Amino acid sequence: MDIEEDEEAPILLGRPFLSTGKTLIDMETGEIKFRVDEKVVTFNHTGMEQPKEKTECYQIDLVDDL
């Protein structure tokens, strides 16, 4: 997306942003797609450089039972 940078505006990447921003995370293909209006930006998350040492632990909350 071609947008002007604004250092005063916060970056929102939490669950509300991902759902309202029409975000698709495809673990099989390794892609994260952000859609806003008619524009689509695709990131290849498998191609991103990963740290050699894992020093953090992440948590996933259960939202709905299957």
N, C-alpha and C positions, 0 to 999 in steps of 0.2 A: 504494500500500500504506500502510496506516495502522499505522506502527510508531513506537515510542518512540526518540528520538534518543539515541545513546550516543557521546560524544566520544572514548571510549577504544577503541572498536571500529574497526578499519581498514575502509576502503571497498575492496572487491575487485571490480574491473571487468576483470580480465585474462581470458585464454582459459579457464582452469579455471572461473571463476565463470560466464561466459557459457554454457558447455556444461552445467554442473550446474544452473544456474538456469533452464533452458529458455528461452533468449533467441532471438528471431527478428528478424533485421535484413533488412528488405525495402527495397532501394534503389529499386525501381520506384514503390512507393507512398510512400516517404519515411518509413516507420514503423520504430520499434524497439519490440518487445513483450517485456516481462519477465513470465514466468509463475512463480508460486510457489504450490503447492497448487492451490486453485481460483481464486486471484486473478490478474488480468491488468492490467498497467499499460502503456499505450501512449504513446510519445513521438513527436511529429512532428519529425524531424530536419531536414526541409527548411524548416520554419518558424522554426528557431532562427536567431538573429542571427549572422552571420558577420563576422569582422574584415575591414576594407577592405584591409589589407595582409597578405599571407601571408609570414610570417617563419620558418615552420618547415617541415620536410620529414618526411613519415611514411614508414615502411617496412612492407611486408607480406612475411612469411616464407612460403615455399612449404612446405606440410605434406605433401601427397600429389600425385604426378604424375597428370595426367589420362590 
